[in-house]
Every structure is written in C-alpha cells, then in structure tokens.
Amino acid sequence: MNNNFTMSEIWTQSSYIRYNVNELFKIGNLLFRKTGNQLVSQHFFDISIDDETVDKMKNYINEGFTFKFSYISKNVYEKLKEDFVVDLLDEWKAPKLCIDDIDKYLSNSAHSQVKRNYKRYLKEKSMYNFKVSNENYNSLKLWKDVLYIDKNCWKGQQKCDMKSLDREDLQYVFYLLQNKENSSLLVCYDNKIPVSYSLMFRANDKSEWYAVKWGASSTGRKKYLGIFALFEHLRFINKMDNIVNVDFWGRRSQTYDYLKNNDEERFHLIVSGDV
C-alpha cells in the first residue's frame, strides 16, 4: 500500500493542469518539471524509485541534466547516494505529531505559548464559525474562500500566494475534490468572512495526514485565527480518527516545532552525476 499521496495518480495528473505540458517529463515512475537544464521532482517524502527510473535518470544526466528533490526521507536520500553523485542542499528534523488525546496534549503542553493560545482558543472559538469539507460542506465553495484568504494576507501583498506561484492552487484542488475521504479542509469565518484555513491530505485511511497548507488573512492573523483553525482541525481529526497522526510537511515553523512530539529527517538535494 502506497502511503505517499504525492505518488498518487490524482496528484500527478494535477501537475499537467498546473504546468505547461511541454515542461513535464515522466521518467520511470516519477514526474519531473524541466526548468533550464534541471528536472525538478513533483513528488515528496518517501518516494519509491524503481530500477527503470534510475536507468533513465542516468541517461538524462549523460545529456547534461541535473535532478532536484525536495522534502525527501532519509531512505530515499540513501538510495540516491548508491546510484548518483548527490549534492546536499539542506537537511533538518521535520516536525510530526502523533497523539491519541489532542485536548489533553495541548492543555498540558510544555510550551507556554501553546497553552496560552489553546486557552484563548477554547474561550473564544464560539465567536467564529468553522466549516470542514468532511461534514458535507461544498468543497469547491470552501476552496474559493481559501483563495480569498490567501490573497488577503501577506502572501498576496508579496505576490507569493498560491495563484502567483505557478498556479499552486491547481495542485491541491483536484485532490480535494476527487479524493474526499482522504482530504480535509477546514475554513474559519468571522461574521461570514473567511479568515483562516487548514488543509490536510493523506494517501489512505491507514496513513498519516500531511499538513498541506495553512494560513490566515491579515485580519485573521491579528485575532489569532490561524492557530485557532489549526487547533480546531487537529481536534476534528482526533474525533474522526480517534488519533492525531500528522506530518507537518517538513517545514521549519516555530508553531509546528512547539506542537510536535516526534520528528523525521528530511532533505533537499541535487543529483548531479552518475557514480
């Protein structure tokens, strides 16, 4: 059973809608996007790289190409080192959380900031409306509200919102719509105005969730509604699965670091030659 949603057919096909088809190359079981003489993997985490893919990658390297991989696991890094010259760009401990009682965990957190924010969330959450795609709300309507939030925050001001980043929104929306059982989108509203959200994907009901996107509008951020949305979403996942098992995508974030109770090595690297 493949526990990596970025290896799924939906995720792969979404790349063809997001990018110019001529930029994409299927090499063995992996999809890459060509930028100059570099081929950038469209898959993350624990990637399966079969022998056919290795052989074809070597052919591209002989033609002068390099390969870039991001957010990959240690065993993938070790596998690539067996067959290629690897230039390590970054390595770090990626935050994860696995707990069976999220309320108890947050209430007793060792980090005063988490405890303080959670106490505030419990006191104020009734002032806001939270809608979750798993509760039969219109997922496309919720996603429209996510794009409104994304545009009305610092990302929109700095032109690094999802639509500005090579239509990153298209990479997520199809998985959300076509794999509803393994997608969960929560949106927070303040007086009917969307102000924050949390999006999570998983490969199947036996695998862990990945915190795909999380954000708040400038107004929502001032009222702590980004962290409120995350708390509400973690509680919802706990209620739905009887456990919280979340990988925070490997991003560096003080909030995620404060929430984690586990971690995993992750790597960014360039494959630049054949050993």
SVG drawing of the C-alpha trace seen along z (x, -y; Angstrom):
<svg xmlns="http://www.w3.org/2000/svg" viewBox="-23 -44 54 46">
<polyline fill="none" stroke="black" stroke-width="0.4" points="0.0,0.0 1.5,-3.4 1.3,-5.8 2.5,-8.8 -0.3,-10.9 2.2,-12.8 2.8,-9.5 -1.0,-9.2 -2.5,-9.5 -4.6,-12.5 -1.5,-14.4 0.5,-13.5 -2.3,-14.4 -2.9,-17.7 0.7,-18.7 -0.3,-18.5 -3.1,-21.0 -0.9,-23.3 2.1,-23.5 2.7,-23.7 2.6,-20.1 5.8,-20.6 7.7,-21.3 6.8,-17.9 8.7,-14.7 7.6,-11.3 10.8,-9.3 10.0,-5.8 7.5,-6.0 8.3,-9.7 7.2,-13.0 9.7,-15.9 9.3,-19.6 12.0,-21.0 13.5,-24.3 16.6,-25.1 18.8,-22.0 17.3,-20.9 14.5,-18.4 12.6,-19.0 10.7,-16.2 7.0,-16.7 6.9,-14.1 8.0,-14.4 8.6,-12.4 9.1,-8.6 9.4,-8.3 9.6,-4.9 12.4,-4.9 12.5,-1.8 15.4,-0.5 13.8,-1.7 13.7,-5.2 17.3,-5.1 18.5,-3.9 16.5,-6.7 17.8,-9.3 21.3,-8.3 20.6,-8.8 19.3,-12.4 22.4,-13.1 24.6,-12.0 22.8,-14.6 23.8,-17.3 20.7,-17.4 20.6,-17.5 17.7,-16.5 16.3,-18.3 14.5,-16.6 12.8,-18.3 11.4,-17.2 12.5,-13.6 13.1,-11.0 16.4,-9.6 15.9,-6.2 15.4,-8.0 18.5,-10.0 20.5,-6.9 19.1,-5.2 20.0,-8.1 23.6,-8.1 24.0,-4.5 23.5,-5.4 24.4,-9.1 26.6,-11.9 24.4,-13.8 24.9,-17.4 23.1,-18.0 21.3,-21.4 19.7,-21.1 18.8,-18.6 16.7,-19.1 14.4,-17.5 10.8,-17.7 8.1,-18.1 5.4,-15.4 2.6,-14.8 1.1,-11.5 -1.2,-11.6 -4.5,-10.0 -5.9,-12.8 -5.2,-16.2 -7.1,-18.2 -5.1,-16.8 -1.9,-17.2 -2.5,-20.9 -3.7,-21.7 -0.6,-20.2 1.9,-21.4 5.4,-22.1 5.4,-25.3 3.7,-28.2 2.8,-29.8 0.8,-26.7 -1.0,-26.5 -1.8,-30.2 -3.1,-30.1 -5.1,-27.0 -6.7,-28.5 -7.6,-31.5 -9.0,-29.4 -11.3,-27.5 -12.6,-30.7 -13.2,-32.5 -13.9,-29.7 -17.7,-30.1 -17.4,-33.6 -16.4,-32.0 -17.8,-29.6 -15.7,-26.6 -16.7,-24.6 -15.0,-21.3 -15.2,-19.6 -15.7,-16.2 -19.0,-17.4 -20.5,-17.7 -19.9,-21.3 -19.3,-22.3 -15.6,-21.7 -15.3,-23.9 -17.0,-26.8 -14.6,-26.3 -11.7,-26.3 -12.9,-29.6 -12.8,-31.0 -9.3,-29.7 -8.1,-31.6 -9.8,-34.8 -7.8,-34.3 -4.6,-33.5 -4.9,-36.7 -5.8,-38.9 -2.7,-38.1 1.0,-39.0 1.4,-36.4 -0.9,-38.3 0.9,-41.5 4.2,-40.0 2.9,-38.1 3.7,-34.7 0.1,-33.5 -0.9,-30.2 -2.1,-31.7 1.0,-33.7 3.3,-30.7 2.8,-28.9 -0.9,-28.3 -0.1,-26.2 -3.8,-26.2 -4.4,-23.8 -2.0,-21.2 -4.3,-20.9 -7.9,-21.5 -8.2,-18.3 -7.1,-16.0 -9.5,-17.8 -12.4,-17.3 -11.6,-13.8 -10.4,-12.1 -12.8,-13.5 -12.2,-10.6 -8.5,-11.4 -8.8,-15.2 -9.8,-17.5 -10.2,-21.3 -11.3,-23.5 -12.2,-27.2 -12.8,-29.6 -15.3,-32.5 -15.6,-35.8 -19.0,-37.3 -19.3,-35.2 -16.0,-36.4 -13.3,-33.7 -10.3,-34.5 -8.2,-31.3 -7.9,-27.7 -6.1,-24.4 -5.8,-21.8 -4.7,-18.2 -4.2,-15.2 -3.4,-11.6 -2.9,-8.7 -5.4,-6.3 -7.2,-5.8 -4.2,-3.9 -1.7,-6.6 -0.8,-9.8 -2.2,-13.2 0.1,-15.8 -0.5,-19.5 -0.5,-20.6 -1.5,-24.3 -2.3,-26.6 -2.9,-30.3 -4.8,-33.3 -5.8,-36.7 -4.2,-39.8 -7.4,-40.3 -7.5,-36.7 -3.8,-36.7 -4.4,-39.7 -7.1,-37.7 -5.0,-34.5 -7.5,-32.8 -4.7,-30.9 -3.8,-29.0 -7.5,-28.7 -8.1,-27.0 -5.2,-24.6 -6.3,-23.7 -9.9,-23.1 -8.6,-21.0 -6.4,-18.8 -9.4,-18.3 -11.6,-17.4 -9.0,-14.8 -8.8,-13.4 -12.6,-12.9 -12.7,-11.4 -9.8,-9.0 -9.5,-8.6 -5.9,-9.7 -4.0,-12.6 -1.2,-11.5 0.1,-14.5 3.2,-15.2 3.7,-19.0 5.2,-18.6 8.7,-19.1 8.6,-22.9 10.5,-24.9 8.0,-26.6 8.1,-27.6 4.4,-26.7 5.0,-23.3 8.1,-22.8 6.1,-23.7 3.3,-21.2 5.5,-18.3 6.2,-15.2 8.3,-13.5 10.3,-14.3 11.9,-12.8 14.9,-13.7 14.2,-15.4 16.4,-16.5 16.7,-18.9 19.3,-17.8 20.6,-17.9 21.5,-14.7 24.4,-15.9 26.1,-12.8 26.3,-9.1 28.7,-7.3"/>
</svg>
